[in-house]
């Protein structure tokens, strides 16, 4: 089984329409300004970013797991719905819930990411440390073959995609939505 997180860069107008329910989250695929999918690497990226000096300046955990949401219910409410077998309501809530980074957090994260260069990514990358810390999927390797996953090449590509989407979103004061699965 594989795990991915997709980041969607959207305008404030699209955010407001999504928030109001006038469009559904499945329309993001066609209406987003930019989309970046990170296959099996979000945990590794966060692990590496936490090793950087200055990582305390912004909450890097929020890159792939934003704290702000619309439509979500707390754990207690969710458990009540499960206990009362209200599966249709659970499905409705799940379909309308989205997690996002507002423009001010996008700008802060972008400021942190812009200082990261390819040489530093290479210095931070340590397959043994990723595996020893059970960083999903615990298959990281020192093999730098560009045709393989779970290596430095994989991480470099994903860091470039991450930096690009945050740079563009920051410049245009866009929101970033995150969907994981």
Secondary structure as GFF3:
##gff-version 3
##sequence-region A 1 181
A	DSSP	beta_strand	4	10	.	.	.	ID=ss1
A	DSSP	alpha_helix	12	20	.	.	.	ID=ss2
A	DSSP	three_ten_helix	25	27	.	.	.	ID=ss3
A	DSSP	alpha_helix	28	31	.	.	.	ID=ss4
A	DSSP	beta_strand	34	39	.	.	.	ID=ss5
A	DSSP	alpha_helix	42	50	.	.	.	ID=ss6
A	DSSP	three_ten_helix	55	57	.	.	.	ID=ss7
A	DSSP	three_ten_helix	60	63	.	.	.	ID=ss8
A	DSSP	beta_strand	68	70	.	.	.	ID=ss9
A	DSSP	alpha_helix	75	83	.	.	.	ID=ss10
A	DSSP	alpha_helix	87	96	.	.	.	ID=ss11
A	DSSP	beta_strand	98	101	.	.	.	ID=ss12
A	DSSP	alpha_helix	103	114	.	.	.	ID=ss13
A	DSSP	alpha_helix	118	124	.	.	.	ID=ss14
A	DSSP	alpha_helix	127	132	.	.	.	ID=ss15
A	DSSP	alpha_helix	152	172	.	.	.	ID=ss16
A	DSSP	beta_strand	175	180	.	.	.	ID=ss17
###
